[in-house]
């Protein structure tokens, strides 16, 4: 394999630096006014794609409560072969990138919250695990890989099964949003 040219590496690093996450609220001091939240892609994709607006768990909860978007949490380990196999598929999926705008995306390594919390290992401590939470941080166990092994409900090895669950979650929260507006 030929070595990667230094200029290409430099361009990659600069682009990643420019895509740091910045979150802000435009509230103009009026508590009743709707808050505008803008998420900018992050450089902490850890192989899952730097073009996603990744957050750590605590910041993700905070943003989800403000935006009322559901949370998608990916728990992974750096040495895990299944995680390594999923990363490039996930990062390359335009469909997941588009749908991710309806979620607060949380990327959690093995030593970060919520990975160590037993609540986030509902059927085992395997990785990668993809979990979905309500905008208030409630774990939504009904959203799992329906095409996968029932013994490992939150394990995903392909983008199609991830997309199926993401679509189901997005539709559920879209319906809730519509019913709140009707009231």
N, CA, C and O of each residue as an XYZ file, in Angstrom:
732
protein
N       0.848     -1.171      0.000
C       0.000      0.000      0.000
C       0.894      1.235      0.000
O       1.864      1.311      0.754
N       0.564      2.187     -0.841
C       1.350      3.423     -0.946
C       1.082      4.318      0.264
O      -0.033      4.343      0.786
N       2.101      5.050      0.709
C       1.893      5.951      1.852
C       0.954      7.101      1.469
O       0.897      7.516      0.312
N       0.229      7.598      2.457
C      -0.697      8.709      2.244
C       0.108     10.006      2.171
O       0.921     10.276      3.055
N      -0.108     10.807      1.132
C       0.646     12.061      0.992
C       0.386     12.997      2.176
O      -0.729     13.068      2.693
N       1.431     13.709      2.594
C       1.329     14.621      3.735
C       0.281     15.709      3.514
O      -0.420     16.090      4.452
N       0.167     16.211      2.286
C      -0.818     17.254      2.012
C      -2.235     16.752      2.266
O      -3.071     17.489      2.790
N      -2.507     15.509      1.901
C      -3.819     14.936      2.111
C      -4.114     14.808      3.604
O      -5.226     15.089      4.050
N      -3.130     14.391      4.355
C      -3.295     14.275      5.802
C      -3.561     15.656      6.403
O      -4.440     15.806      7.253
N      -2.802     16.666      5.963
C      -2.973     18.015      6.467
C      -4.366     18.549      6.143
O      -5.005     19.161      6.999
N      -4.844     18.327      4.920
C      -6.181     18.775      4.524
C      -7.228     18.084      5.393
O      -8.166     18.730      5.858
N      -7.080     16.800      5.613
C      -8.012     16.049      6.448
C      -8.063     16.627      7.858
O      -9.148     16.817      8.406
N      -6.917     16.904      8.447
C      -6.869     17.450      9.800
C      -7.502     18.830      9.877
O      -8.226     19.123     10.829
N      -7.245     19.669      8.906
C      -7.822     21.013      8.899
C      -9.337     20.948      8.763
O     -10.056     21.657      9.467
N      -9.821     20.106      7.868
C     -11.271     19.975      7.690
C     -11.913     19.489      8.983
O     -12.961     19.999      9.379
N     -11.309     18.520      9.641
C     -11.862     18.036     10.903
C     -11.860     19.117     11.970
O     -12.810     19.205     12.748
N     -10.836     19.933     12.028
C     -10.798     21.022     12.999
C     -11.900     22.034     12.732
O     -12.494     22.567     13.669
N     -12.178     22.300     11.468
C     -13.219     23.262     11.119
C     -14.616     22.768     11.464
O     -15.538     23.571     11.607
N     -14.782     21.461     11.600
C     -16.090     20.890     11.882
C     -16.297     20.569     13.353
O     -17.062     19.657     13.668
N     -15.653     21.275     14.258
C     -15.910     21.087     15.684
C     -17.366     21.372     15.987
O     -18.007     22.175     15.308
N     -17.881     20.718     16.998
C     -19.278     20.916     17.355
C     -19.451     22.259     18.044
O     -18.704     22.611     18.957
N     -20.456     23.003     17.586
C     -20.855     24.243     18.243
C     -22.373     24.194     18.368
O     -23.084     24.016     17.379
N     -22.846     24.348     19.564
C     -24.276     24.341     19.806
C     -24.625     25.671     20.448
O     -23.949     26.109     21.379
N     -25.676     26.316     19.957
C     -26.093     27.548     20.595
C     -27.605     27.669     20.525
O     -28.258     27.063     19.675
N     -28.133     28.445     21.416
C     -29.562     28.707     21.432
C     -29.776     30.182     21.152
O     -29.092     31.035     21.718
N     -30.717     30.478     20.284
C     -31.083     31.844     19.970
C     -32.398     32.118     20.691
O     -33.471     31.792     20.184
N     -32.310     32.720     21.880
C     -33.511     32.868     22.689
C     -33.930     34.316     22.922
O     -35.072     34.535     23.326
N     -33.105     35.291     22.700
C     -33.430     36.708     22.864
C     -34.040     37.035     24.229
O     -34.781     38.009     24.356
N     -33.742     36.245     25.227
C     -34.182     36.550     26.584
C     -35.629     36.227     26.890
O     -36.034     36.378     28.042
N     -36.418     35.802     25.954
C     -37.829     35.502     26.186
C     -37.973     34.004     26.458
O     -37.743     33.178     25.574
N     -38.359     33.664     27.697
C     -38.444     32.256     28.080
C     -39.510     31.492     27.300
O     -39.368     30.289     27.081
N     -40.577     32.176     26.876
C     -41.640     31.505     26.142
C     -41.329     31.334     24.662
O     -42.010     30.585     23.962
N     -40.313     32.018     24.196
C     -39.961     31.949     22.779
C     -39.317     30.603     22.465
O     -38.550     30.067     23.265
N     -39.637     30.071     21.301
C     -39.063     28.801     20.887
C     -37.552     28.940     20.705
O     -37.076     29.953     20.191
N     -36.811     27.935     21.120
C     -35.354     27.973     21.043
C     -34.884     27.332     19.752
O     -35.385     26.283     19.347
N     -33.931     27.961     19.120
C     -33.349     27.435     17.897
C     -32.026     26.771     18.258
O     -31.171     27.393     18.887
N     -31.856     25.530     17.869
C     -30.635     24.798     18.172
C     -29.991     24.398     16.868
O     -30.625     23.779     16.014
N     -28.743     24.749     16.719
C     -28.012     24.386     15.509
C     -26.884     23.446     15.900
O     -26.100     23.738     16.803
N     -26.813     22.325     15.217
C     -25.751     21.357     15.458
C     -24.831     21.358     14.253
O     -25.280     21.323     13.107
N     -23.553     21.397     14.525
C     -22.552     21.406     13.467
C     -21.750     20.117     13.594
O     -21.440     19.704     14.712
N     -21.405     19.470     12.484
C     -20.658     18.219     12.549
C     -19.416     18.295     13.441
O     -18.793     19.343     13.606
N     -19.095     17.145     13.998
C     -18.031     17.038     14.986
C     -16.857     16.240     14.453
O     -16.990     15.465     13.506
N     -15.715     16.439     15.072
C     -14.545     15.661     14.676
C     -14.336     14.458     15.584
O     -13.289     13.815     15.502
N     -15.293     14.133     16.446
C     -15.116     12.995     17.333
C     -15.942     11.778     16.910
O     -16.503     11.077     17.752
N     -16.009     11.539     15.619
C     -16.765     10.405     15.105
C     -16.138      9.069     15.413
O     -16.828      8.049     15.411
N     -14.838      9.049     15.680
C     -14.115      7.815     16.020
C     -14.372      6.696     15.026
O     -14.537      5.535     15.400
N     -14.402      7.069     13.752
C     -14.582      6.083     12.699
C     -16.015      5.950     12.231
O     -16.262      5.400     11.158
N     -16.980      6.446     13.020
C     -18.383      6.367     12.622
C     -18.799      7.534     11.736
O     -19.956      7.615     11.323
N     -17.872      8.436     11.440
C     -18.157      9.545     10.544
C     -18.080     10.890     11.241
O     -18.850     11.174     12.158
N     -17.151     11.708     10.798
C     -16.991     13.039     11.394
C     -18.026     14.022     10.872
O     -18.099     15.143     11.376
N     -18.826     13.650      9.888
C     -19.857     14.530      9.348
C     -21.152     14.487     10.151
O     -22.096     15.211      9.836
N     -21.209     13.650     11.184
C     -22.364     13.614     12.078
C     -22.146     14.612     13.214
O     -21.006     14.922     13.559
N     -23.222     15.106     13.786
C     -23.135     16.050     14.910
C     -23.079     15.265     16.222
O     -24.016     15.303     17.019
N     -21.970     14.553     16.437
C     -21.806     13.706     17.614
C     -21.722     14.546     18.886
O     -21.163     15.643     18.893
N     -22.285     14.009     19.946
C     -22.220     14.628     21.268
C     -21.762     13.576     22.268
O     -21.872     12.375     22.020
N     -21.238     14.051     23.423
C     -21.041     13.108     24.515
C     -22.403     12.928     25.183
O     -23.349     13.645     24.858
N     -22.510     11.989     26.101
C     -23.809     11.635     26.662
C     -24.468     12.805     27.400
O     -25.641     13.099     27.166
N     -23.735     13.465     28.278
C     -24.319     14.554     29.063
C     -24.786     15.709     28.183
O     -25.888     16.227     28.366
N     -23.957     16.108     27.240
C     -24.324     17.196     26.328
C     -25.494     16.770     25.445
O     -26.377     17.575     25.150
N     -25.500     15.521     25.030
C     -26.598     15.005     24.219
C     -27.932     15.077     24.946
O     -28.945     15.445     24.351
N     -27.941     14.725     26.238
C     -29.173     14.821     27.031
C     -29.660     16.265     27.109
O     -30.847     16.546     26.948
N     -28.729     17.160     27.356
C     -29.057     18.588     27.462
C     -29.675     19.107     26.157
O     -30.696     19.795     26.175
N     -29.052     18.773     25.045
C     -29.536     19.238     23.745
C     -30.877     18.588     23.400
O     -31.757     19.242     22.840
N     -31.035     17.301     23.734
C     -32.292     16.600     23.442
C     -33.459     17.235     24.186
O     -34.551     17.367     23.634
N     -33.236     17.622     25.422
C     -34.311     18.246     26.190
C     -34.719     19.585     25.572
O     -35.901     19.927     25.546
N     -33.749     20.332     25.080
C     -34.053     21.615     24.445
C     -34.733     21.432     23.084
O     -35.686     22.139     22.757
N     -34.233     20.482     22.303
C     -34.724     20.306     20.934
C     -35.924     19.376     20.826
O     -36.632     19.378     19.818
N     -36.152     18.573     21.881
C     -37.212     17.563     21.887
C     -37.008     16.505     20.803
O     -37.972     15.950     20.276
N     -35.735     16.230     20.475
C     -35.406     15.157     19.541
C     -35.024     13.910     20.330
O     -34.450     14.020     21.414
N     -35.333     12.723     19.802
C     -34.876     11.495     20.458
C     -33.353     11.372     20.333
O     -32.730     12.021     19.493
N     -32.782     10.542     21.169
C     -31.328     10.345     21.217
C     -30.993      8.962     20.671
O     -31.656      7.977     20.998
N     -29.967      8.898     19.843
C     -29.429      7.625     19.369
C     -28.029      7.497     19.961
O     -27.172      8.348     19.725
N     -27.796      6.427     20.733
C     -26.514      6.204     21.391
C     -25.822      5.003     20.770
O     -26.393      3.915     20.689
N     -24.591      5.211     20.335
C     -23.761      4.093     19.860
C     -22.708      3.843     20.931
O     -21.913      4.728     21.247
N     -22.705      2.640     21.484
C     -21.696      2.247     22.465
C     -20.771      1.262     21.777
O     -21.216      0.253     21.229
N     -19.490      1.559     21.809
C     -18.517      0.743     21.086
C     -17.199      0.682     21.844
O     -16.985      1.414     22.810
N     -16.326     -0.200     21.392
C     -14.980     -0.336     21.956
C     -13.971     -0.245     20.829
O     -14.206     -0.743     19.728
N     -12.851      0.391     21.109
C     -11.847      0.637     20.070
C     -11.257     -0.655     19.500
O     -10.891     -0.694     18.325
N     -11.162     -1.687     20.293
C     -10.533     -2.934     19.863
C     -11.518     -3.944     19.265
O     -11.097     -4.988     18.768
N     -12.799     -3.655     19.306
C     -13.848     -4.593     18.902
C     -13.894     -4.776     17.385
O     -14.016     -3.800     16.645
N     -13.797     -6.017     16.923
C     -13.795     -6.271     15.477
C     -15.163     -5.982     14.845
O     -15.220     -5.496     13.715
N     -16.251     -6.266     15.543
C     -17.580     -5.964     15.007
C     -17.774     -4.447     14.885
O     -18.392     -3.973     13.932
N     -17.244     -3.688     15.853
C     -17.315     -2.221     15.800
C     -16.496     -1.710     14.624
O     -16.935     -0.822     13.893
N     -15.309     -2.270     14.444
C     -14.439     -1.857     13.331
C     -15.091     -2.137     11.983
O     -14.926     -1.369     11.035
N     -15.831     -3.238     11.900
C     -16.509     -3.581     10.641
C     -17.702     -2.651     10.381
O     -17.988     -2.323      9.229
N     -18.397     -2.226     11.441
C     -19.570     -1.379     11.276
C     -19.205      0.073     10.966
O     -19.931      0.751     10.238
N     -18.102      0.549     11.506
C     -17.735      1.966     11.380
C     -17.727      2.488      9.944
O     -18.387      3.493      9.682
N     -17.023      1.866      9.005
C     -16.998      2.430      7.646
C     -18.355      2.357      6.944
O     -18.686      3.239      6.152
N     -19.143      1.316      7.225
C     -20.487      1.219      6.641
C     -21.367      2.364      7.135
O     -22.062      3.016      6.357
N     -21.319      2.590      8.439
C     -22.110      3.647      9.063
C     -21.684      5.008      8.521
O     -22.522      5.813      8.113
N     -20.376      5.260      8.520
C     -19.840      6.549      8.075
C     -20.187      6.838      6.618
O     -20.386      7.996      6.250
N     -20.260      5.808      5.790
C     -20.512      5.993      4.358
C     -21.987      6.073      3.999
O     -22.324      6.367      2.852
N     -22.869      5.819      4.952
C     -24.296      5.774      4.645
C     -24.908      7.173      4.576
O     -25.060      7.847      5.594
N     -25.253      7.596      3.370
C     -25.920      8.888      3.166
C     -27.290      8.863      3.820
O     -27.739      9.880      4.350
N     -27.971      7.702      3.791
C     -29.302      7.583      4.386
C     -29.254      7.796      5.896
O     -30.103      8.494      6.451
N     -28.267      7.198      6.563
C     -28.128      7.394      8.010
C     -27.781      8.851      8.303
O     -28.306      9.435      9.251
N     -26.906      9.436      7.501
C     -26.533     10.843      7.708
C     -27.766     11.741      7.602
O     -27.956     12.631      8.432
N     -28.594     11.516      6.598
C     -29.801     12.330      6.426
C     -30.769     12.145      7.599
O     -31.295     13.118      8.139
N     -30.992     10.903      7.979
C     -31.933     10.609      9.056
C     -31.395     11.066     10.417
O     -32.179     11.356     11.321
N     -30.091     11.133     10.571
C     -29.489     11.533     11.852
C     -29.872     12.956     12.258
O     -29.757     13.323     13.427
N     -30.324     13.752     11.295
C     -30.741     15.121     11.611
C     -31.998     15.154     12.469
O     -32.328     16.190     13.046
N     -32.701     14.031     12.556
C     -33.894     13.948     13.400
C     -33.561     13.436     14.800
O     -34.456     13.236     15.621
N     -32.271     13.225     15.068
C     -31.816     12.668     16.338
C     -30.700     13.518     16.941
O     -30.058     14.315     16.255
N     -30.490     13.327     18.227
C     -29.275     13.793     18.867
C     -28.378     12.557     18.893
O     -28.736     11.538     19.483
N     -27.230     12.649     18.260
C     -26.346     11.499     18.089
C     -25.286     11.484     19.192
O     -24.552     12.455     19.375
N     -25.219     10.373     19.920
C     -24.244     10.212     21.000
C     -23.302      9.071     20.659
O     -23.730      7.959     20.349
N     -22.022      9.367     20.721
C     -20.960      8.410     20.415
C     -20.224      8.137     21.722
O     -19.516      9.009     22.226
N     -20.385      6.935     22.277
C     -19.815      6.615     23.583
C     -18.831      5.457     23.490
O     -19.186      4.352     23.078
N     -17.604      5.725     23.877
C     -16.596      4.683     23.953
C     -16.791      3.844     25.205
O     -17.682      4.106     26.013
N     -15.954      2.842     25.355
C     -16.105      1.864     26.430
C     -15.981      2.437     27.844
O     -16.528      1.860     28.783
N     -15.287      3.539     28.013
C     -15.074      4.104     29.350
C     -15.877      5.373     29.598
O     -15.646      6.073     30.584
N     -16.809      5.669     28.716
C     -17.584      6.906     28.816
C     -19.031      6.609     29.165
O     -19.552      5.533     28.871
N     -19.679      7.599     29.808
C     -21.112      7.411     30.041
C     -21.825      7.346     28.699
O     -21.454      8.084     27.786
N     -22.791      6.531     28.548
C     -23.439      5.665     29.524
C     -22.929      4.223     29.508
O     -23.570      3.348     30.092
N     -21.801      3.953     28.860
C     -21.321      2.576     28.660
C     -21.176      1.788     29.960
O     -21.426      0.582     29.975
N     -20.780      2.439     31.043
C     -20.553      1.738     32.311
C     -21.829      1.533     33.129
O     -21.833      0.757     34.084
N     -22.895      2.214     32.766
C     -24.159      2.125     33.497
C     -24.894      0.849     33.090
O     -25.211      0.679     31.913
N     -25.176     -0.058     34.040
C     -25.863     -1.319     33.708
C     -27.226     -1.113     33.038
O     -27.689     -1.986     32.303
N     -27.861      0.015     33.281
C     -29.150      0.325     32.653
C     -29.034      0.311     31.126
O     -30.003      0.014     30.428
N     -27.839      0.636     30.612
C     -27.625      0.705     29.171
C     -27.049     -0.592     28.597
O     -26.521     -0.619     27.485
N     -27.163     -1.657     29.380
C     -26.807     -3.013     28.924
C     -28.004     -3.916     29.194
O     -27.882     -4.885     29.944
N     -29.155     -3.619     28.599
C     -30.387     -4.328     28.959
C     -30.365     -5.830     28.714
O     -31.061     -6.575     29.404
N     -29.581     -6.287     27.749
C     -29.509     -7.727     27.486
C     -28.054     -8.181     27.331
O     -27.786     -9.193     26.682
N     -27.127     -7.448     27.917
C     -25.718     -7.834     27.885
C     -24.808     -6.655     27.615
O     -25.251     -5.574     27.227
N     -23.527     -6.891     27.831
C     -22.517     -5.836     27.718
C     -21.749     -5.936     26.398
O     -20.597     -5.507     26.324
N     -22.366     -6.492     25.364
C     -21.728     -6.650     24.062
C     -21.631     -5.298     23.347
O     -22.297     -4.332     23.720
N     -20.810     -5.252     22.341
C     -20.693     -4.056     21.488
C     -20.557     -4.504     20.034
O     -20.112     -5.623     19.776
N     -20.925     -3.664     19.097
C     -21.564     -2.375     19.300
C     -23.017     -2.550     19.735
O     -23.705     -3.482     19.317
N     -23.460     -1.633     20.581
C     -24.864     -1.560     20.986
C     -25.388     -0.208     20.527
O     -24.722      0.813     20.699
N     -26.571     -0.203     19.948
C     -27.217      1.047     19.568
C     -28.541      1.102     20.310
O     -29.403      0.234     20.167
N     -28.670      2.151     21.106
C     -29.853      2.334     21.940
C     -30.522      3.655     21.587
O     -29.876      4.590     21.114
N     -31.823      3.713     21.825
C     -32.578      4.928     21.567
C     -33.219      5.402     22.858
O     -33.744      4.608     23.639
N     -33.166      6.709     23.069
C     -33.712      7.326     24.267
C     -34.704      8.404     23.870
O     -34.630      8.975     22.782
N     -35.632      8.667     24.775
C     -36.578      9.763     24.569
C     -35.830     11.084     24.735
O     -34.695     11.091     25.211
N     -36.442     12.190     24.353
C     -35.795     13.492     24.547
C     -35.505     13.816     26.020
O     -34.682     14.682     26.316
N     -36.180     13.122     26.934
C     -35.923     13.331     28.364
C     -34.900     12.345     28.920
O     -34.591     12.375     30.111
N     -34.376     11.477     28.065
C     -33.336     10.546     28.481
C     -33.824      9.177     28.908
O     -33.041      8.368     29.407
N     -35.111      8.903     28.720
C     -35.662      7.603     29.079
C     -35.268      6.557     28.031
O     -35.491      6.759     26.838
N     -34.688      5.451     28.473
C     -34.290      4.369     27.581
C     -35.536      3.735     26.976
O     -36.437      3.317     27.704
N     -35.590      3.662     25.652
C     -36.747      3.121     24.933
C     -36.400      1.723     24.420
O     -35.908      1.559     23.304
N     -36.665      0.730     25.251
C     -36.297     -0.652     24.948
C     -37.087     -1.269     23.799
O     -36.684     -2.297     23.256
N     -38.205     -0.655     23.422
C     -39.005     -1.206     22.328
C     -38.382     -0.966     20.956
O     -38.840     -1.524     19.959
N     -37.336     -0.136     20.904
C     -36.647      0.115     19.647
C     -35.353     -0.697     19.618
O     -34.388     -0.369     20.309
N     -35.344     -1.746     18.823
C     -34.194     -2.650     18.750
C     -34.096     -3.222     17.344
O     -34.948     -2.964     16.493
N     -33.050     -4.000     17.114
C     -32.813     -4.603     15.805
C     -33.751     -5.796     15.617
O     -33.449     -6.911     16.043
N     -34.876     -5.548     14.982
C     -35.875     -6.598     14.795
C     -35.401     -7.693     13.845
O     -35.934     -8.802     13.870
N     -34.415     -7.399     13.016
C     -33.880     -8.391     12.077
C     -32.709     -9.166     12.683
O     -32.170    -10.070     12.045
N     -32.320     -8.824     13.888
C     -31.145     -9.433     14.505
C     -31.462    -10.599     15.417
O     -32.593    -11.083     15.466
N     -30.454    -11.038     16.131
C     -30.554    -12.139     17.085
C     -31.333    -11.659     18.312
O     -30.945    -10.663     18.922
N     -32.418    -12.338     18.692
C     -33.213    -11.908     19.847
C     -32.422    -11.900     21.164
O     -32.812    -11.220     22.113
N     -31.329    -12.642     21.223
C     -30.501    -12.644     22.434
C     -29.655    -11.380     22.547
O     -29.168    -11.046     23.628
N     -29.481    -10.675     21.421
C     -28.668     -9.450     21.385
C     -29.460     -8.386     20.618
O     -29.090     -7.998     19.510
N     -30.537     -7.931     21.216
C     -31.488     -7.055     20.527
C     -30.901     -5.732     20.029
O     -31.388     -5.172     19.047
N     -29.863     -5.230     20.695
C     -29.355     -3.894     20.378
C     -28.040     -3.938     19.605
O     -27.333     -2.936     19.495
N     -27.728     -5.119     19.073
C     -26.528     -5.312     18.255
C     -26.919     -5.115     16.796
O     -27.913     -5.666     16.324
N     -26.128     -4.328     16.099
C     -26.349     -4.065     14.676
C     -25.050     -4.332     13.928
O     -23.979     -3.911     14.366
N     -25.144     -5.028     12.802
C     -23.945     -5.298     12.010
C     -24.038     -4.729     10.597
O     -23.115     -4.883      9.798
N     -25.165     -4.064     10.292
C     -25.321     -3.494      8.950
C     -26.152     -2.219      9.028
O     -26.875     -1.989      9.997
N     -26.035     -1.406      8.001
C     -26.729     -0.117      7.999
C     -28.232     -0.256      7.759
O     -29.000      0.594      8.209
N     -28.665     -1.291      7.073
C     -30.093     -1.430      6.778
C     -30.892     -1.662      8.043
O     -31.983     -1.112      8.193
N     -30.372     -2.465      8.954
C     -31.107     -2.694     10.202
C     -31.086     -1.440     11.083
O     -32.049     -1.171     11.801
N     -29.995     -0.677     11.030
C     -29.934      0.588     11.771
C     -30.970      1.554     11.207
O     -31.704      2.194     11.961
N     -31.029      1.659      9.885
C     -32.000      2.545      9.237
C     -33.439      2.158      9.568
O     -34.284      3.027      9.783
N     -33.713      0.876      9.609
C     -35.075      0.417      9.920
C     -35.486      0.896     11.308
O     -36.598      1.392     11.491
N     -34.602      0.749     12.276
C     -34.935      1.178     13.637
C     -34.988      2.698     13.734
O     -35.879      3.245     14.383
N     -34.043      3.387     13.095
C     -34.065      4.856     13.103
C     -35.376      5.379     12.515
O     -35.972      6.310     13.057
N     -35.823      4.786     11.413
C     -37.088      5.208     10.807
C     -38.266      4.984     11.746
O     -39.163      5.822     11.842
N     -38.258      3.860     12.429
C     -39.338      3.552     13.371
C     -39.363      4.585     14.505
O     -40.429      5.078     14.873
N     -38.199      4.906     15.052
C     -38.112      5.901     16.130
C     -38.556      7.275     15.612
O     -39.346      7.963     16.259
N     -38.043      7.664     14.449
C     -38.387      8.968     13.878
C     -39.899      9.084     13.645
O     -40.486     10.128     13.927
N     -40.526      8.032     13.138
C     -41.969      8.050     12.909
C     -42.743      8.167     14.230
O     -43.743      8.881     14.308
N     -42.281      7.475     15.242
C     -42.935      7.533     16.550
C     -42.906      8.954     17.103
O     -43.918      9.453     17.594
N     -41.756      9.598     17.023
C     -41.650     10.955     17.563
C     -42.315     11.988     16.666
O     -42.732     13.042     17.146
N     -42.420     11.708     15.395
C     -43.140     12.608     14.483
C     -44.627     12.590     14.830
O     -45.278     13.635     14.851
N     -45.164     11.390     15.103
C     -46.569     11.250     15.484
C     -46.841     11.977     16.799
O     -47.867     12.643     16.937
N     -45.936     11.855     17.758
C     -46.103     12.533     19.049
C     -46.088     14.037     18.877
O     -46.856     14.758     19.512
N     -45.195     14.503     18.002
C     -45.092     15.938     17.738
C     -46.391     16.458     17.126
O     -46.880     17.523     17.501
N     -46.944     15.698     16.180
C     -48.204     16.090     15.535
C     -49.353     16.120     16.546
O     -50.155     17.055     16.545
N     -49.436     15.095     17.416
C     -50.535     15.058     18.377
C     -50.408     16.183     19.407
O     -51.429     16.674     19.889
N     -49.191     16.607     19.762
C     -49.019     17.740     20.674
C     -49.484     19.022     20.020
O     -50.083     19.870     20.681
N     -49.219     19.183     18.725
C     -49.626     20.391     18.006
C     -51.142     20.456     17.875
O     -51.722     21.541     17.883
N     -51.779     19.305     17.756
C     -53.240     19.263     17.607
C     -53.943     19.658     18.894
O     -55.073     20.147     18.868
N     -53.275     19.447     20.018
C     -53.887     19.810     21.314
C     -53.836     21.279     21.448
O     -54.290     21.823     22.455
